[in-house]
Amino acid sequence: MGSDGELTQYLACDVQLQFTGPTAAVNNRWAADVLRALADRFEIDELDEGHHEVTDRVGKPVGFIYVDYSEGEEL
């Protein structure tokens, strides 16, 4: 428990992305774009617990994210 007696909040997430592109640099840029979009979704509390399909900016599926929110005593 935290010093004030409250339980500690935990977030675990697993991300699996797959890109096929002309060069490694292009794939890296696409991955970075998708990861920034996921970060934005976290910041506005848009990702509920569970599995979610991940798409690129044109809506093409590129992978999945699993989000697990939990609470417990501090490790």
C-alpha positions as CSV (number, residue, x, y, z in Angstrom):
1,M,0.0,0.0,0.0
2,G,1.1,3.5,-0.5
3,S,2.1,5.7,2.4
4,D,-1.5,7.0,2.7
5,G,-3.0,3.5,2.9
6,E,-4.3,3.5,-0.7
7,L,-3.6,0.6,-3.1
8,T,-1.0,1.1,-5.8
9,Q,-2.3,1.4,-9.3
10,Y,-0.7,-0.8,-12.0
11,L,-0.9,-0.7,-15.8
12,A,0.5,-3.5,-17.9
13,C,0.3,-3.5,-21.7
14,D,1.6,-5.6,-24.5
15,V,1.9,-4.2,-28.0
16,Q,2.4,-6.3,-31.1
17,L,2.8,-4.4,-34.4
18,Q,3.8,-5.6,-37.8
19,F,4.8,-3.5,-40.8
20,T,5.8,-4.4,-44.3
21,G,7.4,-1.5,-46.2
22,P,10.0,-0.6,-48.7
23,T,12.8,0.1,-46.2
24,A,13.6,-0.3,-42.5
25,A,13.4,3.5,-42.1
26,V,9.9,3.7,-43.5
27,N,8.8,0.9,-41.2
28,N,10.3,2.7,-38.3
29,R,8.5,5.9,-39.1
30,W,5.2,4.0,-39.5
31,A,5.7,2.3,-36.1
32,A,6.6,5.6,-34.4
33,D,3.4,7.2,-35.9
34,V,1.3,4.3,-34.5
35,L,3.0,4.4,-31.1
36,R,2.4,8.2,-30.8
37,A,-1.3,7.7,-31.6
38,L,-1.5,5.0,-28.9
39,A,0.1,7.4,-26.4
40,D,-2.5,10.0,-27.3
41,R,-5.3,7.4,-26.7
42,F,-3.8,6.6,-23.2
43,E,-3.7,10.2,-22.3
44,I,-7.4,10.7,-23.0
45,D,-8.4,7.5,-21.2
46,E,-9.6,6.0,-24.5
47,L,-8.2,2.5,-23.9
48,D,-10.2,0.2,-21.7
49,E,-8.9,-3.0,-20.3
50,G,-8.6,-5.9,-22.8
51,H,-7.5,-6.5,-26.3
52,H,-7.7,-3.7,-29.0
53,E,-6.9,-3.8,-32.7
54,V,-4.3,-1.2,-33.6
55,T,-4.6,0.6,-37.0
56,D,-2.4,3.0,-38.9
57,R,-3.5,6.5,-39.8
58,V,-5.4,5.3,-42.8
59,G,-7.2,2.6,-40.9
60,K,-5.2,-0.4,-42.0
61,P,-4.8,-3.0,-39.2
62,V,-1.2,-3.2,-38.0
63,G,-1.4,-5.1,-34.8
64,F,-2.9,-5.4,-31.3
65,I,-2.5,-4.0,-27.9
66,Y,-3.5,-5.7,-24.6
67,V,-4.2,-3.4,-21.6
68,D,-4.5,-4.6,-18.0
69,Y,-5.3,-2.1,-15.2
70,S,-5.0,-3.5,-11.7
71,E,-4.3,-2.4,-8.2
72,G,-2.6,-3.9,-5.2
73,E,0.1,-3.4,-2.7
74,E,3.3,-1.8,-3.8
75,L,6.0,-4.2,-5.0
